[in-house]
C-alpha cells in the first residue's frame, strides 16, 4: 500500500484518494519529525510552510512524488528532486481567478484611497475634498510575467479600458497578445511607462530583487506597484524608501521577503499590505485540493 504524508492543513476528504492508500495527516509536523519519518512515505503533500530541500529528499529513500496544492514551488528543491527521480506537481491553475481578482481589488483600492477613506470616516473625519482618486480606464497596465494569472489580469485590464504592456522571458504568441491587445516591451520600458505594475513571476536566483532601487527609480511618480507573486522579487527597503520620499504613487503587497513582514515597509506611506491572501477564497482553496488530488490519483495509476 502506498503511504502518503500530509504535512500541512488540507481538507483530506477533498483529495478523494480512496482506500488504496495509507494517509498520515500531520499538519503540525516539525522539521525534526519530518526528517525522522519521511523515509517511510512514497508521497508527501506540502503547502508553503514545509521546506522540502536536499536534506529532506536525501532522507526519503522511497519518495516518488511531492505534491503542492496551489502555486509557487520555492519551498521545494525541484531540480534536486527531479535528479533523484522524484516528481513534483502543484495546482497553479486553481488560483487564477482568486489572485487575479485580488490584484484588481488592490489596484482599485490604491487608486481611490480606499483604506485612508475608511479609516478617516471611522475616526470621525470627512476628508472628501482631499481624497481625489484616479480611474483605471485609459491607464497603462504593465504585467511582468504572462502566465495564467498574468493573462487573466490582462483580460480584465482590457475590459476596464486599460492599455496592456507585458514582459516575459519567454516568447509570447501573437494570438495571445491579440486576445487582450497587449504589447511586448522590455522590462525597463515597462517600469518607465506603466501607471500600474503587477508582478507574476516565480522567485529564483534571477528574479530575486528584480524590482530593486534602480528599477523602482524608473517608475512614474504617480505609478503604483502591486506584488502578489513572491516577496523576494521586490527589494522591500528600496520600495519603502521610495514611498516615504514620495517618488512613486503607492504600492500594494500581498507577499513579503519574510512572512510575517517586518522593517520599514510596515510604516511606509501609501501602502496596502495583506497577509498572503491572494488565493484565499473558498472556491480556490477547494479547487486547489481537488486538482492536486486528481494529480496524485493520476500519478498512482500511470
Sine and cosine of phi, psi and omega as CSV:
sin_phi,cos_phi,sin_psi,cos_psi,sin_omega,cos_omega
0.00,0.00,0.68,-0.73,0.02,-1.00
-0.96,0.27,0.72,-0.69,0.01,-1.00
-0.97,-0.26,0.72,-0.69,-0.03,-1.00
-0.84,-0.55,0.76,-0.65,0.07,-1.00
-0.95,-0.30,0.83,-0.55,0.07,-1.00
-0.97,-0.26,0.91,-0.42,-0.19,-0.98
-1.00,-0.04,-0.21,0.98,-0.05,-1.00
-0.65,-0.76,0.08,-1.00,-0.09,-1.00
-0.91,0.41,0.89,-0.46,-0.01,-1.00
-0.58,-0.82,0.63,-0.78,0.11,-0.99
-0.98,0.21,1.00,-0.06,-0.18,-0.98
-0.85,0.53,-0.63,0.78,-0.05,-1.00
-0.89,0.46,-0.45,0.89,-0.02,-1.00
-0.98,0.21,-0.19,0.98,0.11,-0.99
-0.95,0.31,-0.44,0.90,0.04,-1.00
0.78,0.62,0.81,0.58,-0.07,-1.00
-1.00,0.06,-0.27,0.96,0.05,-1.00
0.99,0.15,-0.07,-1.00,-0.11,-0.99
-1.00,-0.01,-0.02,1.00,-0.07,-1.00
-1.00,0.07,0.01,1.00,0.02,-1.00
-0.82,-0.58,0.44,-0.90,0.04,-1.00
-0.96,-0.28,0.94,-0.35,-0.10,-0.99
-0.97,-0.23,0.79,-0.61,0.15,-0.99
-0.95,-0.31,0.89,-0.46,-0.04,-1.00
-0.98,-0.20,0.95,-0.31,-0.04,-1.00
-0.75,-0.66,0.97,0.26,-0.11,-0.99
-0.93,0.37,-0.26,0.97,0.00,-1.00
-0.91,-0.40,0.36,0.93,-0.06,-1.00
-0.86,0.52,0.69,-0.73,0.04,-1.00
-0.99,0.10,0.29,-0.96,0.03,-1.00
-0.89,0.46,-0.64,0.77,-0.01,-1.00
-0.88,0.48,-0.69,0.72,0.01,-1.00
-0.93,0.37,-0.61,0.79,0.03,-1.00
-0.87,0.50,-0.71,0.70,-0.02,-1.00
-0.90,0.43,-0.53,0.85,-0.01,-1.00
-0.97,0.24,-0.54,0.84,-0.18,-0.98
-0.94,-0.35,-0.22,0.97,-0.14,-0.99
-0.89,0.45,-0.40,0.92,0.00,-1.00
-0.88,0.47,-0.28,0.96,-0.05,-1.00
-1.00,-0.01,0.13,0.99,-0.12,-0.99
-0.80,-0.60,0.56,-0.83,0.10,-0.99
-1.00,0.01,-0.45,0.89,-0.04,-1.00
-0.71,-0.70,0.69,-0.72,0.16,-0.99
-0.82,-0.58,0.60,-0.80,0.01,-1.00
-0.90,-0.44,0.83,-0.55,-0.01,-1.00
-0.76,-0.65,0.24,-0.97,0.17,-0.98
-0.89,-0.45,-0.78,-0.62,-0.10,-0.99
-1.00,-0.09,-0.27,0.96,-0.11,-0.99
-0.99,0.15,-0.65,0.76,-0.11,-0.99
-0.98,0.20,0.80,-0.60,0.01,-1.00
-1.00,-0.07,0.89,-0.46,0.02,-1.00
-0.96,-0.29,1.00,0.06,-0.05,-1.00
-0.97,-0.24,-0.19,-0.98,-0.05,-1.00
-0.86,0.51,-0.62,0.78,-0.03,-1.00
-0.87,0.49,-0.71,0.71,0.02,-1.00
-0.91,0.41,-0.71,0.70,-0.05,-1.00
-0.90,0.44,-0.63,0.78,0.02,-1.00
-0.91,0.42,-0.50,0.87,0.02,-1.00
-0.98,0.21,-0.29,0.96,-0.15,-0.99
-0.98,-0.20,0.97,0.25,-0.08,-1.00
-0.89,0.45,-0.49,0.87,-0.05,-1.00
-1.00,-0.07,-0.06,1.00,-0.15,-0.99
-0.91,0.41,0.74,-0.67,0.01,-1.00
-0.86,-0.51,-0.43,0.90,-0.11,-0.99
-0.55,-0.83,0.72,-0.69,0.18,-0.98
-0.92,-0.40,0.84,-0.54,-0.05,-1.00
-0.90,-0.44,0.76,-0.65,-0.05,-1.00
-0.81,-0.58,0.98,-0.19,0.09,-1.00
-0.87,0.50,0.76,-0.65,0.01,-1.00
0.98,-0.19,-0.33,-0.95,-0.08,-1.00
-0.94,-0.33,0.10,-0.99,0.06,-1.00
0.98,0.20,0.77,-0.64,0.00,-1.00
-0.76,-0.65,0.35,0.94,-0.09,-1.00
-0.95,0.30,-0.17,0.99,0.09,-1.00
-1.00,-0.04,0.08,1.00,-0.01,-1.00
-0.83,-0.55,0.74,-0.67,0.08,-1.00
-0.99,0.15,0.99,0.10,-0.14,-0.99
-0.89,0.45,-0.72,0.70,-0.05,-1.00
-0.89,0.46,-0.67,0.74,0.00,-1.00
-0.93,0.36,-0.63,0.78,0.05,-1.00
-0.85,0.53,-0.73,0.68,-0.01,-1.00
-0.89,0.46,-0.60,0.80,0.01,-1.00
-0.91,0.41,-0.38,0.93,0.04,-1.00
-0.99,-0.14,0.18,0.98,0.04,-1.00
0.98,0.18,0.32,0.95,-0.02,-1.00
-0.98,-0.19,0.80,-0.60,0.03,-1.00
-0.99,0.12,0.61,-0.79,0.04,-1.00
-0.84,-0.54,0.79,-0.61,0.05,-1.00
-0.76,-0.65,0.48,-0.88,0.15,-0.99
-0.64,-0.77,-0.13,-0.99,-0.06,-1.00
-0.68,-0.73,0.87,0.49,-0.03,-1.00
-0.89,0.45,-0.43,0.90,-0.01,-1.00
-0.90,0.44,-0.35,0.94,-0.08,-1.00
-0.97,0.23,-0.30,0.95,-0.12,-0.99
-0.96,-0.29,0.06,1.00,-0.15,-0.99
-0.83,0.56,-0.80,0.60,-0.09,-1.00
-0.92,0.39,-0.67,0.75,-0.03,-1.00
-0.89,0.47,-0.75,0.66,-0.04,-1.00
-0.93,0.37,-0.64,0.77,0.00,-1.00
-0.88,0.48,-0.70,0.71,0.02,-1.00
-0.90,0.44,-0.60,0.80,0.00,-1.00
-0.91,0.41,-0.64,0.77,0.03,-1.00
-0.88,0.48,-0.74,0.68,-0.01,-1.00
-0.91,0.42,-0.63,0.78,0.08,-1.00
-0.84,0.54,-0.72,0.69,-0.01,-1.00
-0.91,0.41,-0.63,0.77,0.05,-1.00
-0.87,0.49,-0.71,0.71,0.00,-1.00
-0.92,0.39,-0.66,0.75,-0.01,-1.00
-0.90,0.44,-0.65,0.76,0.07,-1.00
-0.90,0.44,-0.70,0.72,-0.08,-1.00
-0.89,0.45,-0.56,0.83,-0.10,-1.00
-0.95,-0.31,0.27,0.96,0.05,-1.00
0.79,0.61,0.65,0.76,-0.18,-0.98
-0.88,0.47,-0.70,0.71,-0.05,-1.00
-0.92,0.40,-0.70,0.72,0.01,-1.00
-0.89,0.46,-0.67,0.74,0.00,-1.00
-0.89,0.45,-0.70,0.71,0.01,-1.00
-0.89,0.46,-0.74,0.67,-0.01,-1.00
-0.90,0.44,-0.59,0.81,-0.01,-1.00
-0.91,0.42,-0.73,0.69,0.00,-1.00
-0.89,0.46,-0.67,0.74,0.00,-1.00
-0.92,0.40,-0.40,0.92,0.03,-1.00
-1.00,-0.04,0.14,0.99,0.03,-1.00
1.00,0.08,0.23,0.97,0.00,-1.00
-0.99,-0.13,0.33,-0.94,0.05,-1.00
-0.66,-0.76,0.99,0.13,-0.18,-0.98
-0.98,-0.18,0.64,0.77,-0.08,-1.00
-0.81,0.59,-0.73,0.68,-0.10,-0.99
-0.93,0.36,-0.46,0.89,-0.04,-1.00
-1.00,-0.02,-0.17,0.98,-0.05,-1.00
-0.97,-0.24,0.88,0.47,0.05,-1.00
-1.00,0.03,0.87,-0.50,-0.06,-1.00
-0.99,-0.14,-0.23,-0.97,0.05,-1.00
-0.77,-0.64,0.36,-0.93,0.03,-1.00
-0.98,-0.18,0.49,-0.87,0.04,-1.00
-0.97,0.25,-0.52,0.85,-0.03,-1.00
-0.86,0.52,0.74,-0.67,0.02,-1.00
1.00,0.07,-0.08,1.00,0.00,-1.00
-1.00,-0.03,0.31,-0.95,0.01,-1.00
-1.00,-0.07,0.85,-0.53,0.02,-1.00
-0.98,-0.22,0.90,-0.44,0.02,-1.00
-0.98,-0.18,0.84,-0.55,-0.05,-1.00
-0.90,-0.43,0.88,-0.47,0.04,-1.00
-0.99,-0.16,0.96,-0.29,-0.05,-1.00
0.98,-0.19,0.96,-0.28,-0.09,-1.00
-0.95,-0.31,0.86,0.51,0.14,-0.99
-1.00,0.08,-0.42,-0.91,-0.05,-1.00
-0.85,0.53,-0.74,0.67,-0.05,-1.00
-0.94,0.34,-0.69,0.72,0.02,-1.00
-0.84,0.54,-0.66,0.75,0.00,-1.00
-0.92,0.38,-0.64,0.77,0.01,-1.00
-0.91,0.42,-0.64,0.77,0.03,-1.00
-0.92,0.39,-0.58,0.81,0.06,-1.00
-0.88,0.47,-0.66,0.75,0.03,-1.00
-0.88,0.47,-0.71,0.71,0.00,-1.00
-0.91,0.41,-0.66,0.75,0.02,-1.00
-0.86,0.51,-0.68,0.73,0.05,-1.00
-0.88,0.48,-0.68,0.73,0.01,-1.00
-0.87,0.49,-0.55,0.83,0.00,-1.00
-0.99,0.14,0.00,1.00,0.03,-1.00
1.00,0.07,0.36,0.93,0.01,-1.00
-1.00,-0.06,0.48,-0.88,0.19,-0.98
-1.00,0.03,0.60,-0.80,-0.16,-0.99
-0.90,-0.43,0.83,-0.55,0.12,-0.99
-0.93,-0.35,0.67,-0.75,-0.05,-1.00
-0.74,-0.67,0.53,-0.85,0.13,-0.99
-0.70,-0.72,0.72,-0.69,0.10,-0.99
-0.46,-0.89,0.44,-0.90,0.01,-1.00
-0.98,0.21,-0.28,0.96,0.03,-1.00
-0.98,-0.17,0.35,-0.94,0.02,-1.00
-0.95,0.31,0.75,-0.66,-0.03,-1.00
-0.98,-0.19,0.85,-0.52,-0.02,-1.00
-0.86,0.50,0.56,-0.83,-0.04,-1.00
-0.88,0.47,-0.58,0.82,-0.03,-1.00
-0.93,0.37,-0.51,0.86,0.06,-1.00
-0.92,0.40,-0.74,0.68,0.02,-1.00
-0.88,0.48,-0.62,0.78,-0.03,-1.00
-0.90,0.43,-0.47,0.88,-0.04,-1.00
-0.89,0.46,-0.48,0.88,0.02,-1.00
-0.77,-0.64,0.25,0.97,0.05,-1.00
0.91,0.42,0.55,0.84,-0.06,-1.00
-0.99,0.15,0.35,-0.94,0.03,-1.00
-0.76,-0.65,0.78,-0.62,0.00,-1.00
-0.99,0.16,0.75,-0.67,0.06,-1.00
-0.69,-0.72,0.25,-0.97,0.10,-0.99
-0.97,0.24,0.29,-0.96,-0.18,-0.98
-0.91,0.42,-0.59,0.81,0.00,-1.00
-0.92,0.38,-0.62,0.78,0.05,-1.00
-0.91,0.42,-0.62,0.78,0.02,-1.00
-0.87,0.49,-0.71,0.71,-0.02,-1.00
-0.93,0.37,-0.53,0.85,-0.06,-1.00
-0.98,0.20,-0.42,0.91,-0.16,-0.99
-0.91,-0.43,-0.20,0.98,-0.06,-1.00
-0.99,0.14,0.55,-0.84,0.12,-0.99
-1.00,0.02,-0.49,0.87,0.06,-1.00
-0.73,-0.68,0.74,-0.68,0.02,-1.00
-0.83,-0.55,0.80,-0.59,0.02,-1.00
-0.81,-0.58,0.69,-0.72,-0.15,-0.99
-0.96,-0.26,0.73,-0.68,0.00,-1.00
-0.59,-0.81,0.92,0.38,-0.08,-1.00
-0.70,-0.71,0.45,-0.89,0.06,-1.00
-0.97,0.25,0.28,-0.96,0.07,-1.00
-1.00,-0.03,0.92,-0.38,0.03,-1.00
-0.74,-0.68,0.03,-1.00,0.07,-1.00
-0.86,0.51,-0.63,0.78,-0.04,-1.00
-0.95,0.31,-0.53,0.85,-0.08,-1.00
-0.99,-0.10,-0.14,0.99,0.03,-1.00
-0.87,0.50,0.83,-0.56,-0.06,-1.00
0.82,0.57,0.58,0.82,0.13,-0.99
-0.84,0.55,-0.62,0.78,0.07,-1.00
-0.99,-0.12,1.00,0.02,-0.06,-1.00
-0.95,-0.32,-0.15,-0.99,-0.03,-1.00
-0.83,0.56,-0.68,0.74,-0.02,-1.00
-0.90,0.44,-0.71,0.70,-0.05,-1.00
-0.95,0.31,-0.61,0.80,0.05,-1.00
-0.88,0.47,-0.59,0.81,-0.01,-1.00
-0.92,0.40,-0.30,0.95,0.03,-1.00
-0.98,0.20,-0.31,0.95,-0.11,-0.99
-0.94,0.34,0.47,-0.88,0.13,-0.99
-0.88,0.48,0.45,-0.89,0.02,-1.00
-0.91,0.42,-0.40,0.92,-0.03,-1.00
-0.98,-0.17,0.05,1.00,-0.12,-0.99
-0.99,0.17,0.43,-0.90,0.01,-1.00
-0.89,-0.47,0.62,-0.79,0.05,-1.00
-0.92,-0.39,0.75,-0.66,0.05,-1.00
-0.83,-0.55,0.78,-0.63,0.05,-1.00
-0.78,-0.63,0.91,-0.42,0.10,-1.00
-0.84,-0.54,0.28,0.96,-0.07,-1.00
-1.00,-0.05,-1.00,0.09,0.07,-1.00
-0.64,-0.77,0.65,-0.76,-0.13,-0.99
-0.88,0.48,-0.61,0.79,-0.09,-1.00
-0.92,0.39,-0.19,0.98,0.01,-1.00
-0.97,0.22,-0.23,0.97,0.04,-1.00
-0.92,-0.39,0.74,-0.68,0.10,-0.99
-0.99,0.16,0.99,-0.16,-0.19,-0.98
-0.88,0.48,-0.65,0.76,-0.02,-1.00
-0.90,0.44,-0.63,0.77,0.03,-1.00
-0.92,0.40,-0.62,0.78,0.04,-1.00
-0.91,0.41,-0.70,0.71,0.01,-1.00
-0.87,0.50,-0.64,0.77,0.01,-1.00
-0.91,0.41,-0.67,0.74,0.01,-1.00
-0.90,0.44,-0.63,0.78,0.02,-1.00
-0.93,0.37,-0.69,0.72,-0.01,-1.00
-0.89,0.46,-0.60,0.80,-0.01,-1.00
-1.00,0.04,0.02,1.00,0.05,-1.00
0.94,0.34,0.48,0.88,-0.05,-1.00
-1.00,0.06,-0.24,0.97,0.14,-0.99
-0.69,-0.72,0.24,-0.97,-0.10,-0.99
-0.95,0.30,-0.61,0.79,-0.03,-1.00
0.16,-0.99,0.08,-1.00,0.00,-1.00
-0.50,-0.87,0.52,-0.86,0.09,-1.00
-0.77,-0.64,0.83,-0.55,-0.04,-1.00
-0.85,-0.52,0.75,-0.66,0.12,-0.99
-0.95,-0.31,-0.19,0.98,-0.02,-1.00
-0.72,-0.70,0.44,-0.90,-0.15,-0.99
-0.63,-0.78,0.33,-0.94,0.02,-1.00
-0.87,0.49,-0.61,0.79,0.10,-0.99
-0.76,-0.66,0.74,-0.67,-0.03,-1.00
-0.87,-0.49,0.79,-0.61,-0.08,1.00
-0.89,0.46,0.43,-0.90,-0.08,-1.00
-0.97,0.24,0.27,-0.96,0.09,-1.00
-0.52,-0.85,0.10,-1.00,0.09,-1.00
1.00,-0.01,-0.31,-0.95,-0.18,-0.98
-0.90,0.44,-0.46,0.89,-0.06,-1.00
-0.89,0.45,-0.44,0.90,-0.03,-1.00
-0.94,0.34,-0.44,0.90,-0.02,-1.00
-0.94,-0.33,0.06,1.00,0.00,-1.00
-0.93,0.36,0.62,-0.78,0.00,-1.00
-0.98,0.21,0.21,-0.98,0.09,-1.00
0.84,0.54,0.67,0.74,0.01,-1.00
-0.82,-0.58,0.44,-0.90,0.25,-0.97
-0.81,-0.59,0.85,-0.53,-0.04,-1.00
-0.88,-0.48,0.82,-0.57,0.02,-1.00
-0.84,-0.54,0.48,-0.88,-0.18,-0.98
-1.00,0.06,0.89,0.46,0.07,-1.00
0.82,0.58,0.81,0.59,-0.07,-1.00
-0.92,-0.40,0.25,0.97,-0.02,-1.00
-0.81,0.59,-0.64,0.76,0.00,-1.00
-0.99,-0.14,0.18,0.98,-0.10,-0.99
-1.00,0.02,0.92,0.38,0.22,-0.98
-0.89,-0.46,0.42,-0.91,0.01,-1.00
-0.84,0.54,-0.68,0.73,-0.06,-1.00
-0.91,0.42,-0.70,0.71,-0.05,-1.00
-0.92,0.38,-0.64,0.77,-0.02,-1.00
-0.92,0.40,-0.67,0.75,0.06,-1.00
-0.90,0.44,-0.70,0.71,-0.03,-1.00
-0.89,0.45,-0.64,0.77,0.00,-1.00
-0.87,0.49,-0.68,0.74,0.00,-1.00
-0.94,0.35,-0.69,0.73,-0.02,-1.00
-0.90,0.44,-0.66,0.75,0.00,-1.00
-0.91,0.41,-0.68,0.73,-0.01,-1.00
-0.93,0.36,-0.55,0.84,0.09,-1.00
-0.88,0.48,-0.67,0.74,0.03,-1.00
-0.90,0.44,-0.62,0.78,0.01,-1.00
-0.93,0.36,-0.58,0.81,0.06,-1.00
-0.91,0.40,-0.71,0.71,0.00,-1.00
-0.88,0.47,-0.67,0.74,0.04,-1.00
-0.88,0.48,-0.64,0.77,0.01,-1.00
-0.90,0.44,-0.66,0.75,-0.02,-1.00
-0.92,0.39,-0.52,0.85,-0.07,-1.00
-1.00,-0.01,-0.33,0.94,-0.07,-1.00
-0.90,-0.43,0.00,0.00,0.00,0.00
